[in-house]
């Protein structure tokens, strides 16, 4: 895989990684989540580093939030028991489609993955998150 394609995939994955944030609904105060994501691709010569960020979100998850790429659209969000699933489609410089699934391990943490395809290549974005407190002005 050439460096330009690897960089494009990493950039596209970074935009998609924002989808690991909790979905938003009405009502402050918010919940501070520490989220970690890591892209994994079979055959990639190097492992992408995990990315950790903190996100202030509303308490209720009613849909997956928009990703960092304005061209990404999530749909078919469903919660059954302790699992949330959705589909996504991104346009832009690197069109991508995929599905996401998060399992709420407890009221305070989750694990999951987004399985996506871009330019005929498959990638998995591993997800995890934990509540670390409360916050003001959830988005």
N, C-alpha and C positions, 0 to 999 in steps of 0.2 A: 504494500500500500504506500503510495507516495505521501510526502509530508504535507502537501497542499490539501489532499483529500482528508488526511488524518486531522489537520487543523480545522477544516470545514466541518467534519463530523463532531469534533470536540466542541466547536462553537454552537452547532445546532443542538447538540446534547445539552450544553449548558443552558440554552434557552428553554428546552423542554424540562430540565431539572426543576425549574420553578414550579412545575405542576405538583410537586410533592407537598406544597404548603396546604394547610387546612383550608377548606372552602369557607366562604364568608356568608354570614347571615346577620340580621339586625340584633343590636343590643350590646353596649359596652358593659363592664370592662372586657378587655380582650384577654386572650391566652397567649403567652409567649411560648413558642415552640422552637426547639433546637432541632434542625433537620439536617440529615446527611444523605448525600446521593453520590453514586459512583457508576460511571458508564463502563460496561464490560462488552468487549467484542471478541468473538472467536477469531484467531489468526492475527490479532493486532500485536505488533512486535513489542509494544510497551503497555503497561497497565496505566490507565488514567488515574490520577489521584482523586481521592474522595473530596467532596466539597461540603463544608458545613456552614450553615447560616442560621440566623435567628429571624423569626417571622412573628409579627403581632397579628393575630387573627381572631375572628369572632368565635364564640364557643360552639356554635352549631355548624355541622358540616351538611350542607344541602346540595352542593355541586362542587366539582373540582374547580379550583380557581383558574383564571387565564394564565397561560405561561408567559415568559418574558418576551416571546416572539408574538407580535400582534397578529400574525397570520395563523396561529394555532387556535383551533376551536375544539373544545371538549363537548361530548354529548353522551347520551345513554347512561348518565350517572345513576347508579343504584346502590342502595345499602340493604344487605340481607344479613341479619345477625350482626356479627362483628366484621363483616367484609364490605368494602366499597369498591365498585368497579366502574370503569368508564372507557370510552373510545376517544381517540383524538386524531386530528388531521391538521397538518401544518403546510402552508404554501411557502412563499418566499424563495430565498436563494437555494435552499435545500429542502424540497418537499419531503414530508415524512408522514407516515400513518402509524398508528399503534393502539395498544390497549394498556390500561393501567389497573392495578389491583393493590389495595392496601388492606391489611388485616390489623385490626385494633387489638393488640396483645393485652391491653388493659385500658382503663379510662385515661391513662397518662402516657401511652406509647403506641407506636405502630411500626410495622415492617411491611415491605411490599416491593413492587417492581413495575416498571413500564417496559413493555416489549415493543420495539419500534423498528420500522424498516425505512431506510433512506437510500436512494440510488442503488437499489437491489441488495443492500447490505443490511444484515440484522444486528441489532444491538439491544442490550438489556441495561436498564438503569435501575440499580438497586437503591431502595429507599428505606429510610428509618427516621423516626422522630420521637421526641419526648417532650412533655410539657416541663418547662423550667420556671414558670411563674405566671404572673399576670402582667398586663401592659395596658397603656392608654392608647386610644385612637387606633383600634384594629382596622385593617384594610380588607 
